[in-house]
Amino acid sequence: MSDWTWEYEPNAREVVGGLSENERAAVEDVAGRIAEAVGVRRIGHPFDIRESASGVRTYAEGHVMVWYQEGHRDDTVLILRVQCLGDSE
């Protein structure tokens, strides 16, 4: 388990405000897995101020697509935008 966490940027209302509870839970599951994967990928890479944040990246899983940025300084994945193609139920 890594020390990486995730959060909505700028806030949950702006990013997932119109989604159902099931869609929001699916987004949060994906966000957690992204944070874990980034933490594993960054093992052994010391912080370098020249790369304090990644560019915007995308990841899709099932009916969820997430746009995110890696904040290397704070070990945080910033969830910038999401799109859900239907509820998972």
Phi, psi and omega in degrees: 000134182266171177271001181288141177236180176222158175204160177279142177229116013276331178194168183297321181300319181286327187269315185235018186304325184264007184271156175288169178299319180295318179294317179297320177297321178296318178298316182292326174296314179297316180300318178297319179292323177298313181300318178296317181294319179296318179301318179293317181296330184272358178302129178086359177255103180293155179297134177231120184304334180289344178233049185291343177210148176278172168286177178288132181238162177233152175211136178235140178211123182061236181262010184246131172239133185235134170256130185214167177225141178268121176263094186292331181294320184253006183053049184227134172267125180262116179274111187267323184202149176224156172220131177244130180261068181097154179287148183287349180276000000 
